[in-house]
Amino acid sequence: MKAVDLNQAAAAATLVHEDQGTSWRTVWWRLMATRIGVIPLPVYVLLLALIAGFVVLDKVPTDISVSIAILCVGGFTCGEIGKRLPVLRHIGAAAIFATFVPSLLVYLHAIPPVLLDNVVKFTKVSNFLYLFIASIIVGSIFSMDRAVLVKGFLKIFVPLASGTVVAAIVGTLVGTALGLGWKHALFFIVVPIMAGGVGEGAIPLSIGYAGILGQAQGDVFAQVLPPVMLGSLSAILMSGTLNFIGKRKPHLTGKGRLQPGSGDELAAEEECHAGAVDVAGLAAAGLTAISLYMLGLMCFRLFDFPAPVAMLFIAVLFKVGRLVSPQLQQSSHIVYKFFSTAVTYPLLFAIGAAMTPWEKLIASFTVSNLITIVSTVAALMATGFVVGRRMGMYPIETAIVNACHSGQGGTGDVAILTAANRMQMMPFAQIATRIGGAIVVTLSLFVLSRLA
């Protein structure tokens, strides 16, 4: 490795020597090395000009290449602004800006309709959120230590269940004290927060509530959706704060590892084996992730079991059974790194513009609702912190997993883990969101039916 580094340094020195007379090229290279997110600055300017030109012509192509360019420019722009804000950049401002600024711009009609139409259609038709989740889950699971993985999956349910119970009690008591009534506080604020997002949480809840209470499903959905979104925002802010605390108090965090152990199997070997990973290996890893997701979809069709959760457990079985070769594990880890680095902020921008209605978010901004929501999320995370620490797990990591239980489904998991800089914890986040949310929805409908 050192010989390669020396050769590269010599080559670079030669190029610099040859180009001393052409300073414009040196300046250009420096500009190309300056990036907005992952986009070289000159390319970023070019993309801005081209997008503006298509908007002026009122004909934005619907090609996948154009849609990706639009999302990259929007996502990385918002992310870079958030990263440069004093104080707030330490508590997840980049993820918050990438998600909620586009939502606000849509609400203000600040995004040209022809551009917004491109983003919305691409996001909803391609559904590339699940490609992202599949790549993140498979890559992170395949790169985990087997023993730590098994122990983590078994132990995470304790702080998660404890946090759910404590959060339900605290949120209901706070809402009742603020005059919301215990039934409204519990079933229309606390439960939606921990129900698993919109598709798997708010929609099933609204359908069940409507049938039990004899109300219109649309009216009920309008009540349960705002707490879901504001709870997710609270979790993003608190997770970003925990990331900041972890940097100041490193003994409280495993930097993405749930409990003390050997860490990632690939971490020590990543640099040594990086050259052994070829393009074919990366393609194989990507197709492996897609195949496991399709297997999860088949489980959903046959057994009505959530596809991401089915995919997660199948990936765990592959890892525990040593059915994945070391090279494929390494390739999967690189695919994971690519998606977490290059796709996160464009995805958050798409989520904000196409799937996060600003008017629903601000509907929760009453003092009593805000205090109840924040208290619920804080209790959920604090319980995860305390219980995780008592169980010998890293408290910041267990608190962040619990935070995902109050997130906006898969989209919330992405935003929360981005703010916390712990995308490798996606498998545990999916457990908290999907399984935890399904249990909360089922129990809440059962209890409400007995009380109605």
C-alpha positions as CSV (number, residue, x, y, z in Angstrom):
1,M,0.0,0.0,0.0
2,K,2.8,2.4,0.8
3,A,4.5,1.8,-2.5
4,V,1.3,2.6,-4.3
5,D,0.9,5.8,-2.3
6,L,4.5,6.9,-3.1
7,N,3.9,6.2,-6.8
8,Q,0.7,8.3,-6.7
9,A,2.5,11.1,-5.0
10,A,5.3,11.1,-7.5
11,A,2.8,11.1,-10.4
12,A,1.0,14.0,-8.8
13,A,4.3,16.0,-8.3
14,T,5.1,15.4,-12.0
15,L,1.8,16.7,-13.1
16,V,2.1,19.8,-10.9
17,H,5.6,20.5,-12.3
18,E,4.4,20.1,-15.8
19,D,1.5,22.4,-15.2
20,Q,3.3,25.3,-13.5
21,G,2.9,27.3,-16.6
22,T,-0.7,26.7,-17.0
23,S,-2.2,28.1,-13.8
24,W,-5.7,28.1,-15.3
25,R,-5.7,24.3,-15.3
26,T,-4.6,24.2,-11.6
27,V,-7.5,26.6,-10.7
28,W,-9.9,24.5,-12.7
29,W,-8.8,21.3,-10.9
30,R,-9.3,23.1,-7.6
31,L,-12.8,24.1,-8.6
32,M,-13.5,20.5,-9.6
33,A,-12.2,19.3,-6.2
34,T,-14.7,21.7,-4.5
35,R,-18.0,19.9,-4.1
36,I,-21.6,20.6,-3.2
37,G,-22.3,17.3,-1.5
38,V,-20.7,14.9,-4.0
39,I,-21.1,17.2,-7.0
40,P,-18.0,19.1,-8.3
41,L,-18.7,22.8,-8.2
42,P,-18.5,23.4,-12.0
43,V,-20.8,20.5,-12.7
44,Y,-23.2,21.8,-10.0
45,V,-23.3,25.2,-11.8
46,L,-23.9,23.5,-15.1
47,L,-26.7,21.4,-13.7
48,L,-28.3,24.5,-12.2
49,A,-28.2,26.3,-15.5
50,L,-29.6,23.4,-17.5
51,I,-32.4,22.8,-15.0
52,A,-33.3,26.5,-15.1
53,G,-33.2,26.3,-18.9
54,F,-35.7,23.4,-19.1
55,V,-38.0,25.2,-16.6
56,V,-37.9,28.3,-18.8
57,L,-38.8,26.2,-21.8
58,D,-41.6,24.6,-19.7
59,K,-40.4,21.2,-20.7
60,V,-38.5,19.3,-18.1
61,P,-37.7,15.8,-19.5
62,T,-39.0,12.8,-17.5
63,D,-35.8,10.8,-18.1
64,I,-34.4,9.1,-15.1
65,S,-31.1,10.9,-15.7
66,V,-32.8,14.3,-15.5
67,S,-34.8,13.3,-12.4
68,I,-31.6,12.1,-10.6
69,A,-29.9,15.4,-11.5
70,I,-32.8,17.5,-10.1
71,L,-32.9,15.5,-6.8
72,C,-29.1,15.7,-6.4
73,V,-29.0,19.4,-6.9
74,G,-31.9,20.0,-4.6
75,G,-30.9,17.5,-1.9
76,F,-27.2,18.4,-1.7
77,T,-28.0,22.1,-1.8
78,C,-30.3,21.8,1.2
79,G,-27.8,19.5,3.0
80,E,-24.9,21.9,2.5
81,I,-26.9,24.8,3.9
82,G,-27.8,22.8,6.9
83,K,-24.2,21.6,7.4
84,R,-23.0,25.3,7.6
85,L,-25.5,26.6,10.2
86,P,-23.9,27.4,13.5
87,V,-25.1,25.2,16.4
88,L,-27.9,23.6,14.4
89,R,-25.4,21.7,12.2
90,H,-24.4,19.7,15.2
91,I,-28.0,18.4,15.8
92,G,-29.0,17.2,12.3
93,A,-29.7,20.4,10.5
94,A,-28.5,18.9,7.2
95,A,-31.1,16.1,7.3
96,I,-33.8,18.5,8.5
97,F,-33.2,21.0,5.8
98,A,-33.0,18.3,3.1
99,T,-36.4,16.9,4.2
100,F,-38.5,19.9,5.3
101,V,-37.2,22.8,3.2
102,P,-38.5,21.2,0.0
103,S,-41.8,20.6,1.8
104,L,-42.0,24.3,2.7
105,L,-41.1,25.3,-0.9
106,V,-43.9,23.2,-2.3
107,Y,-46.3,24.7,0.2
108,L,-45.2,28.2,-0.9
109,H,-45.4,27.3,-4.6
110,A,-41.7,28.2,-4.8
111,I,-40.9,25.2,-6.9
112,P,-42.0,25.5,-10.6
113,P,-44.9,23.1,-11.2
114,V,-43.2,21.5,-14.2
115,L,-40.2,20.8,-12.0
116,L,-42.3,19.5,-9.1
117,D,-44.2,17.3,-11.4
118,N,-41.0,15.6,-12.4
119,V,-39.9,15.0,-8.8
120,V,-43.3,13.7,-7.7
121,K,-43.7,11.3,-10.6
122,F,-40.2,9.9,-10.3
123,T,-40.4,9.5,-6.6
124,K,-43.8,7.7,-6.6
125,V,-43.3,5.6,-9.7
126,S,-39.8,4.5,-9.1
127,N,-40.3,4.0,-5.3
128,F,-36.5,4.1,-5.0
129,L,-36.8,4.5,-1.2
130,Y,-36.9,0.7,-1.0
131,L,-33.9,0.3,-3.2
132,F,-32.1,2.5,-0.8
133,I,-33.3,0.6,2.3
134,A,-32.5,-2.7,0.7
135,S,-28.9,-1.7,-0.1
136,I,-28.4,-0.2,3.3
137,I,-29.9,-3.2,5.2
138,V,-28.1,-5.9,3.2
139,G,-24.8,-4.0,3.3
140,S,-24.9,-3.2,7.0
141,I,-26.0,-6.7,8.0
142,F,-23.4,-8.5,5.8
143,S,-20.6,-6.3,7.3
144,M,-21.6,-6.9,11.0
145,D,-19.8,-9.3,13.3
146,R,-22.0,-12.5,13.5
147,A,-22.0,-12.8,17.3
148,V,-22.7,-9.1,17.8
149,L,-25.5,-9.2,15.2
150,V,-27.3,-12.1,16.9
151,K,-26.9,-10.7,20.4
152,G,-28.0,-7.3,19.2
153,F,-31.2,-8.6,17.6
154,L,-32.2,-10.5,20.7
155,K,-31.4,-7.7,23.2
156,I,-32.8,-4.6,21.3
157,F,-36.4,-5.7,22.0
158,V,-35.9,-5.0,25.8
159,P,-35.1,-1.2,25.6
160,L,-37.6,-0.9,22.7
161,A,-40.5,-2.5,24.6
162,S,-39.6,-0.6,27.8
163,G,-39.5,2.7,25.9
164,T,-42.8,2.1,24.3
165,V,-44.6,1.5,27.6
166,V,-42.9,4.4,29.3
167,A,-43.6,6.8,26.4
168,A,-47.2,5.8,26.3
169,I,-47.6,6.5,30.0
170,V,-45.7,9.8,29.9
171,G,-47.4,11.1,26.7
172,T,-50.8,10.2,28.0
173,L,-50.2,11.9,31.4
174,V,-48.8,15.0,29.8
175,G,-51.6,15.3,27.3
176,T,-54.2,14.8,30.0
177,A,-52.6,17.4,32.2
178,L,-52.7,19.9,29.3
179,G,-56.4,19.3,28.9
180,L,-56.4,17.1,25.8
181,G,-58.2,14.2,27.6
182,W,-56.5,10.9,28.1
183,K,-58.2,9.1,25.2
184,H,-57.4,11.8,22.7
185,A,-53.8,12.1,24.0
186,L,-53.2,8.3,23.9
187,F,-55.0,7.3,20.7
188,F,-54.6,10.4,18.5
189,I,-51.2,11.6,19.6
190,V,-49.1,9.0,21.4
191,V,-50.1,5.9,19.4
192,P,-49.7,7.6,15.9
193,I,-46.2,8.7,16.9
194,M,-45.1,5.1,17.5
195,A,-47.3,3.4,14.9
196,G,-44.6,3.0,12.2
197,G,-45.1,6.0,9.9
198,V,-47.8,6.8,7.4
199,G,-48.3,3.8,5.1
200,E,-47.8,1.2,7.9
201,G,-49.1,3.3,10.8
202,A,-51.3,6.3,10.1
203,I,-53.4,4.7,7.3
204,P,-54.2,1.4,9.1
205,L,-54.9,3.4,12.3
206,S,-57.3,5.8,10.5
207,I,-59.1,2.9,8.9
208,G,-59.4,1.0,12.2
209,Y,-60.4,4.1,14.2
210,A,-63.0,5.1,11.6
211,G,-64.6,1.7,11.7
212,I,-64.6,1.6,15.5
213,L,-65.8,5.2,16.1
214,G,-68.1,5.4,13.1
215,Q,-66.3,8.4,11.6
216,A,-65.0,9.2,8.1
217,Q,-61.6,7.7,7.4
218,G,-60.4,10.9,5.8
219,D,-61.2,13.0,8.9
220,V,-59.5,10.6,11.2
221,F,-56.4,10.4,9.0
222,A,-56.2,14.2,9.1
223,Q,-56.0,14.0,12.9
224,V,-53.4,11.2,13.2
225,L,-51.0,12.3,10.4
226,P,-49.6,15.6,12.0
227,P,-48.4,13.8,15.2
228,V,-46.6,11.2,13.0
229,M,-44.7,14.0,11.2
230,L,-44.0,16.2,14.1
231,G,-42.9,13.2,16.2
232,S,-40.5,12.3,13.4
233,L,-39.1,15.8,13.4
234,S,-38.6,15.7,17.2
235,A,-36.8,12.4,16.8
236,I,-34.5,13.8,14.1
237,L,-33.5,16.8,16.3
238,M,-32.9,14.6,19.4
239,S,-30.9,12.1,17.5
240,G,-28.7,14.8,16.1
241,T,-28.2,16.1,19.6
242,L,-27.2,12.6,20.8
243,N,-24.7,12.4,18.0
244,F,-23.2,15.7,19.2
245,I,-23.1,14.4,22.8
246,G,-21.4,11.2,21.6
247,K,-18.6,13.2,20.2
248,R,-18.1,15.0,23.5
249,K,-18.6,11.8,25.6
250,P,-17.3,8.9,23.5
251,H,-17.7,6.3,26.3
252,L,-21.5,6.6,25.8
253,T,-21.4,5.5,22.1
254,G,-20.2,2.7,19.9
255,K,-20.3,5.0,16.9
256,G,-22.9,2.9,15.2
257,R,-22.3,-0.4,17.0
258,L,-25.1,-1.4,19.4
259,Q,-22.9,-3.1,22.0
260,P,-19.2,-3.7,22.8
261,G,-17.6,-6.4,20.6
262,S,-15.3,-6.8,17.6
263,G,-17.3,-4.3,15.5
264,D,-17.5,-4.7,11.8
265,E,-15.8,-7.8,10.5
266,L,-14.7,-5.8,7.4
267,A,-13.5,-2.7,9.1
268,A,-9.9,-3.9,9.7
269,E,-9.7,-5.5,6.3
270,E,-11.5,-2.9,4.2
271,E,-8.4,-1.0,3.1
272,C,-6.4,-4.2,2.4
273,H,-9.1,-5.8,0.3
274,A,-10.5,-2.7,-1.5
275,G,-8.5,-3.5,-4.5
276,A,-9.9,-7.0,-4.7
277,V,-13.4,-5.7,-5.3
278,D,-14.2,-5.4,-9.0
279,V,-17.1,-4.0,-10.8
280,A,-18.7,-7.4,-11.2
281,G,-18.5,-7.9,-7.5
282,L,-20.3,-4.6,-6.9
283,A,-23.0,-5.5,-9.4
284,A,-23.4,-8.9,-7.7
285,A,-23.8,-7.2,-4.3
286,G,-26.4,-4.8,-5.7
287,L,-28.4,-7.6,-7.3
288,T,-28.2,-9.6,-4.1
289,A,-29.8,-6.8,-2.2
290,I,-32.5,-6.5,-4.9
291,S,-33.1,-10.2,-4.8
292,L,-33.5,-10.3,-1.1
293,Y,-36.0,-7.4,-1.3
294,M,-38.0,-9.2,-4.0
295,L,-38.0,-12.2,-1.7
296,G,-39.4,-10.0,1.0
297,L,-42.1,-8.8,-1.4
298,M,-43.1,-12.4,-2.1
299,C,-43.4,-12.9,1.7
300,F,-45.7,-9.9,1.8
301,R,-47.8,-11.2,-1.0
302,L,-48.1,-14.7,0.5
303,F,-48.1,-14.0,4.2
304,D,-48.9,-10.3,4.5
305,F,-45.6,-9.8,6.3
306,P,-43.9,-6.4,5.7
307,A,-41.4,-6.8,2.9
308,P,-38.5,-4.8,4.5
309,V,-38.8,-6.8,7.7
310,A,-38.9,-10.1,5.8
311,M,-35.9,-9.0,3.8
312,L,-34.1,-8.0,7.0
313,F,-34.6,-11.5,8.6
314,I,-33.6,-13.3,5.4
315,A,-30.4,-11.2,5.3
316,V,-29.7,-12.1,8.9
317,L,-30.2,-15.8,8.2
318,F,-27.7,-15.5,5.3
319,K,-25.2,-13.9,7.5
320,V,-25.6,-16.2,10.5
321,G,-25.5,-19.3,8.2
322,R,-22.3,-18.0,6.5
323,L,-24.0,-18.2,3.1
324,V,-22.3,-15.1,1.8
325,S,-18.7,-15.2,0.6
326,P,-16.2,-12.7,2.1
327,Q,-15.8,-10.9,-1.3
328,L,-19.6,-10.5,-1.6
329,Q,-19.7,-9.1,2.0
330,Q,-17.0,-6.6,1.1
331,S,-18.8,-5.6,-2.1
332,S,-22.1,-5.2,-0.2
333,H,-20.3,-3.0,2.3
334,I,-19.1,-0.7,-0.5
335,V,-22.6,-0.6,-2.0
336,Y,-23.9,0.4,1.4
337,K,-21.3,3.2,1.6
338,F,-22.2,4.4,-1.9
339,F,-25.9,4.7,-1.1
340,S,-25.3,6.3,2.3
341,T,-23.0,8.9,0.8
342,A,-24.5,9.6,-2.6
343,V,-28.2,8.8,-2.3
344,T,-29.3,9.9,1.2
345,Y,-29.8,13.7,0.6
346,P,-31.4,13.3,-2.9
347,L,-33.8,10.8,-1.3
348,L,-34.6,13.1,1.6
349,F,-35.3,15.9,-0.9
350,A,-37.7,13.6,-2.8
351,I,-39.4,12.6,0.4
352,G,-39.9,16.3,1.4
353,A,-41.2,17.4,-1.9
354,A,-43.4,14.5,-2.8
355,M,-44.4,12.9,0.5
356,T,-44.4,15.5,3.3
357,P,-47.3,17.9,3.2
358,W,-46.3,21.1,5.0
359,E,-49.8,22.0,6.0
360,K,-50.2,18.7,7.8
361,L,-47.0,19.3,9.7
362,I,-47.9,22.8,10.9
363,A,-51.4,21.6,11.9
364,S,-49.8,20.1,15.1
365,F,-48.2,23.3,16.1
366,T,-50.3,24.0,19.2
367,V,-48.7,24.3,22.5
368,S,-50.4,21.3,24.1
369,N,-49.8,19.1,21.1
370,L,-46.1,20.1,20.8
371,I,-45.4,19.5,24.5
372,T,-47.2,16.1,24.4
373,I,-45.3,15.0,21.3
374,V,-41.9,16.1,22.5
375,S,-42.5,14.5,25.9
376,T,-43.5,11.2,24.3
377,V,-40.4,11.1,22.0
378,A,-38.1,12.2,24.8
379,A,-39.5,9.5,27.2
380,L,-39.1,6.9,24.5
381,M,-35.5,7.8,23.8
382,A,-34.5,8.4,27.5
383,T,-35.9,4.9,28.4
384,G,-33.9,3.4,25.6
385,F,-30.8,5.2,26.9
386,V,-31.2,4.1,30.5
387,V,-32.3,0.5,29.8
388,G,-29.6,0.0,27.1
389,R,-26.9,1.2,29.4
390,R,-28.0,-1.2,32.2
391,M,-28.0,-4.1,29.7
392,G,-24.4,-3.4,28.7
393,M,-25.3,-1.8,25.3
394,Y,-24.2,1.6,24.1
395,P,-26.9,4.0,25.4
396,I,-26.7,6.5,22.6
397,E,-27.2,3.8,20.0
398,T,-30.2,2.2,21.9
399,A,-31.7,5.6,22.3
400,I,-31.4,6.3,18.5
401,V,-33.0,2.9,17.7
402,N,-35.9,3.9,20.0
403,A,-36.1,7.2,18.2
404,C,-36.7,5.4,15.0
405,H,-39.8,3.9,16.7
406,S,-41.2,7.4,16.6
407,G,-40.1,8.1,13.1
408,Q,-42.1,8.6,9.9
409,G,-41.7,5.0,8.7
410,G,-38.8,4.2,6.4
411,T,-38.4,7.9,5.4
412,G,-38.1,8.8,9.1
413,D,-35.5,6.1,9.6
414,V,-33.4,7.6,6.9
415,A,-33.7,11.1,8.2
416,I,-33.1,10.1,11.9
417,L,-30.0,7.9,11.1
418,T,-28.7,10.6,8.8
419,A,-29.0,13.2,11.5
420,A,-27.3,10.8,13.9
421,N,-24.6,9.8,11.4
422,R,-25.4,6.1,12.0
423,M,-26.8,4.8,8.8
424,Q,-25.3,1.4,9.6
425,M,-28.0,0.9,12.2
426,M,-30.7,0.7,9.6
427,P,-31.5,-3.1,10.4
428,F,-32.3,-2.2,14.0
429,A,-34.2,0.9,12.9
430,Q,-36.4,-1.3,10.7
431,I,-37.2,-3.6,13.6
432,A,-38.2,-0.6,15.7
433,T,-40.3,0.9,12.9
434,R,-41.9,-2.1,11.3
435,I,-42.3,-4.6,14.1
436,G,-42.7,-2.1,16.9
437,G,-45.2,-0.1,14.8
438,A,-47.2,-3.2,13.9
439,I,-47.5,-4.2,17.5
440,V,-48.6,-0.7,18.6
441,V,-51.2,-0.5,15.9
442,T,-52.6,-3.9,16.7
443,L,-52.8,-3.4,20.5
444,S,-54.2,0.2,20.1
445,L,-57.1,-1.0,17.9
446,F,-57.8,-3.9,20.2
447,V,-58.0,-1.6,23.3
448,L,-60.0,1.1,21.5
449,S,-62.6,-1.4,20.3
450,R,-63.1,-2.5,24.0
451,L,-63.4,1.1,25.2
452,A,-65.7,2.4,22.4
